[in-house]
């Protein structure tokens, strides 16, 4: 994560003065529980060490100014409705509106790869709001959960992705030594210690496949899932969250429904079971079981959720065949983007590089990989101050 010194130098270079404070919010990986967070499912992400860092300074007037390295060559942008029609600038403008900030200088730096399923936009949503709220500690502050929901809403409105709450929640509440089992229906979580991953390396592989249609396809899967769930709710005589009903009962109902509704519900139910099985495997340090669950998850994402691509399927298969790889699967929204793989540490770099060359030859796509480590959830800091957890402060 980019620290105070580098961030405040960047801020001073563009605004000529020191920032007042900063907020840093991490990206996340999702161990398991994909495409179920918008349907009330329980999911198992963990926050990682790279993330988005935001420095701010309040102004009595003059509007909002933004400088960032994520919009190409850094330069100061004036943020108003006329100039920020869509994309990242509109997103930051929406986040400022949510915190009722009319005038401020904002600098954003990120060491989180963008578009690789590590949830850089959710981290931005948390870090921008955290920093702007910290500028006015005397105001009535929203709860940490409300900040997560606001970031989610801003993503819906400004970026056009009808995402669930997993990424924002993981970025806000993440812990260095635990994954979070998030109940997205109740908006609560329990901590699952990561000691069961000892001796493993968490590898994120960027497929190199651009996610141009990702938002529209993702939104379509979301709509299909919600539509299928509403139909199952009607046929079953009603429920609030699908987890109130025995999965066998809902599966039997799903089998009477036409495709794709049947397959979407099948994914929801089987992925939910895998999340709980993964928690048990993590607690028992049963690493082969974790690998098997990742492989099963990918099969379901490919066949029932239909969010994979031919290229990603090829890459998953290549990774699964690599000595030391326990299992691999598509991670995040899908339709390109990243994969998650668990490896017995240390990863054989040369073998992995060779594999990516084979993949490049087969798919004409340049893939890359990085090993990620867990990191803490969002925090506030300033010149000479220590860190303060954002979730605890709110
Ligand atoms: C994206 C979304 F932002 C999440 O809410 C989640 O639905 C994920 O895709 C798929 O599990 O990261």
Boltz pocket constraint, residues with backbone or C-beta under 6 A from the ligand:
constraints:
  - pocket:
      binder: B
      contacts: [[A, 33], [A, 34], [A, 35], [A, 36], [A, 37], [A, 38], [A, 117], [A, 119], [A, 163], [A, 164], [A, 165], [A, 166], [A, 167], [A, 332], [A, 333], [A, 334]]
      max_distance: 6.0
